[in-house]
Amino acid sequence: MVVSAQTPDVAGCHARGRQPVERGARLAPLPRNGDGGAGPHSAATRRGGWTKVVPVAETDLVELVDEHGTAGGRTTVAEAHAAPGRLHRAFSVLVTRPDGALLLQRRAHAKVRFGGLWTNSCCGHPAPGSDLLTSATTRVRDELGVDLVDAHEVGTFVYRAPDAGSGHVEWEHDHVVVGRVEGELAPDPDEVVETAWVTPAQARALVDAGEVTPWFADVLRVAAAAS
């Protein structure tokens, strides 16, 4: 299934200098339960002992696929996202807690595509021919500073979404990975503005507010269908 998504009002959010969720779906912190940290917090103040790893570069390679997810070549991140876009493999991680809470992140404003918006816990592109879960685990560690455990794939979807801010296009065959994390969250401030543990209802309200990444609603849908 191909999902066409409208581009969120990224420029408006930045200009107003506020958290996007304040329009109607403000994220409130959930009680800490010792599984991966507390509610919203600043990435810059929560780094702890985390050691920075070089982020994914636009020159890194991604795997081109068809609508069924069959590999058919490779190209760079930049080329895959240049308009009109090329369909490529990606993953979206959704971290959960035993109490049902979901870990969300707000993407750094400096991100090339869809910066400043709330989304699922972590996203990335597996290198061509690499193991999906290993790639997801590595990306979570690099971006959030914690270990992903009990990770498993729960489904896939395809979406295509232009980003008005950059002129780039996201066109991805996205594998949804669900798991837990161990350790204290220490997000990379170059990647993440803040994180929040939310209830599924809060996550859906955030989608309804319209200030999320274009793939986030499908990540929630696929994860919910598998639970």
QUIMO-V965587 format. One line per field, one symbol per residue. phi: phi as a letter, one per 20 degrees, with the letter a starting at -180 (. if undefined). psi: psi as a letter, one per 30 degrees, with the letter a starting at -180 (. if undefined). A space follows every 10 residues. Layout:
phi=???
psi=???
This chain:
phi=.ddedfffff ffffffmcfg fffabfedfe gfcndnodeg bfffddflef dfdgfgefef ecefcefenf fbpbbegfff efgencfbeb ccececdgen fdedcdfgff gfclfndfbf gacacffgme ffffffffff ffedmceecl fbedqcbdbc bfdffdnece ccedeeddad ccoegbffff dcfacbecfg fffffffffn dcffefffff fffffee
psi=kkjkkkklie eeeeefhlke ffeghkkkkl kkggigaabk lkefggfbgk kkkklklffl klkklaffgk khallleeef fkkglkklkl ljkjkllfgf lkjllkkkff kekhlgkkal eklakklkgl keeeeeeeee eeefglkklh kkkflllklk jkjeefglkk jkjkkkkkal lklkkikjff ekellkklle eeeeeeeefg hllffeeeee eeeeff.
